[in-house]
Every structure is written in C-alpha cells, then in structure tokens.
Amino acid sequence: MDCADVRAALSRGEVPRGTDAAAHLSTCPACATLVEAPAIARALDAAPTPDGGDMPALLRRTLAAVDEEDRGMVGRMRARSTSARIALGFALALLAPLLVVFVTPRPDLGLAPPGRLALALLLYALPGAAALVLALWPMQRAVSARTRVLVACAAVLSAACVAALPQMPTGLAASDPIDAFAQRAIACLVFGTIAALPCFVALRLFAREGVRVGPKAWVLGLAAAASGSAAVFLHCPITQPAHLWAGHVAILLPAAVWASWHALRR
C-alpha cells in the first residue's frame, strides 16, 4: 500500500486496515494524519492540486513541514515509543497529587476512612488514565469518536460522583458566608488548575498530532483535569457538596473551554 492507496480508500469513506496499511502508516506521517482526520483527504480531492497535479511535490512539502515542527526536544519526545510516552505521561500525571500528599496534604488525610478515600481516588484515576492513553494513542491506530466521547463523559461523571459521595466524617463542613464560600471555591479551582498543568504540558509535548490536536483535544484536556482534581481533593478538607461542585468539579471547565476553542479553530 502507498500514499495513493490511502487517499483512494479515504475518499471512498473507508479506513485503511491490514498489515500493509499498518506498515505504510507507521512510516508515513502524512498518511497517518489523513487517517486521523479523513476530512482533510476529502478536501484535497475537492480542491485543485498544487504544482500542476504533482502529488509527490505536495507530499514532500507536507513531510518537510512535519519535520520542521518536530525538531529539537519536542521531536525527541514524540519520537519515543507509545509505551514510553504513556509511561512518562502517567509519571507526570501523578506528580501533582504526590507532591500535594508530601507537601500540603489535607489535615484529615490520616483520619479519613480508607475505603471512602480509595473510592474517590479511583473515580479520578480510572477515566483519567483512559483519557491519557487515548491522548497518546498512535495516529495510525485510529480510535472511534464514540470511544473518545465515552471516555470524556466518564471523566465528567466521575468528578460529579466524587462530589455526590457521602461526606467524610473527618472533613470540614462549616457553613460559611457567601463571600468566604466564593473565595474558598475560587482558591480550590485555581489550585487544581495549576496542579493540572504538568500533565497538560506533558500530553501536549508527547502527542504526535502537532500544533492541532484535533479530536483528541477533549481526552487530552480531561486527562490533565483529572490529575488536578485528584491533587485538590488530597489538599482540601472541605466536604460541603456546594464547595465540591464549585471548587473541585469546576476544574473540568478550563479543560472543556480549551478543547472547545481548539475544536472551533480546526
């Protein structure tokens, strides 16, 4: 299979599969990009071909652009194997929660019921891990839109479930004036968003889609948000449901805004 075969299959609405297709896509970044975003292939078919119909010249320019974008440290990171990129992504996703535990943990952490604490952390970890893997999944092994939507919805639902769980008896549940409530909620929102940045930066550096992440923007943003949410959960002892929704679940909002903005730019 060559580049022309890939374009012909995408124009027919088919996804190239099989051993030959996998072998070609693993060595051709241009075709891997087309498989990840088949609308580009259809647009190329509908548009006049530059260079007088010289597709090899267009392919050379595309590969040159990819090479220019992936030089230096970014290129070395993206050149690592998928397993290495995912392992490094997990390490940086765990960095913020672990730092919180050792530097500024919630005062009731040692008194919290182990089962309740483990359940909350598991609700953050499972969809966050799935979103991270999808964000760094190889371009030539396409992931369906349904899978990405399910993982994104699971991340949102898990954060909501943590806020809806029965309150831990050791946490703080004082009724604050509205101004104090807002200050504490905003403080947790800022804390969690900052804690999510190491994971977000790592995923942006390790993702091979280049400048535009495309349909992976949602899982990438939510994977980082899950890391920040876990960090603020391990830092903040307030157990009021209203505070959890306004200060903890709201950490998903910056990720959703970024993903939406990215999708609109595409």
Sequence and secondary structure as in RCSB ss.txt:
>XXXX:A:sequence
MDCADVRAALSRGEVPRGTDAAAHLSTCPACATLVEAPAIARALDAAPTPDGGDMPALLRRTLAAVDEEDRGMVG
RMRARSTSARIALGFALALLAPLLVVFVTPRPDLGLAPPGRLALALLLYALPGAAALVLALWPMQRAVSARTRVL
VACAAVLSAACVAALPQMPTGLAASDPIDAFAQRAIACLVFGTIAALPCFVALRLFAREGVRVGPKAWVLGLAAA
ASGSAAVFLHCPITQPAHLWAGHVAILLPAAVWASWHALRR
>XXXX:A:secstr
  HHHHHHHHHTT    SHHHHHHHHH HHHHHHHH HHHHHHHHHS  HHHH HHHHHHHHHHHHHHHT HHHH
HHHHS HHHHHHHHHHHHHHHHHHHHHHS  TTTTTS HHHHHHHHHHHHHHHHHHHHHHTS TTS   HHHHHH
HHHHHHHHHHHHHHS   TTSB     HHHHHHHHHHHHHHHHHHHHHHHHHHHHH TTTT  GGGHHHHHHHHH
HHHHHHHHHH  B  HHHIIIIIGGGHHHHHHHHHHHHHH 
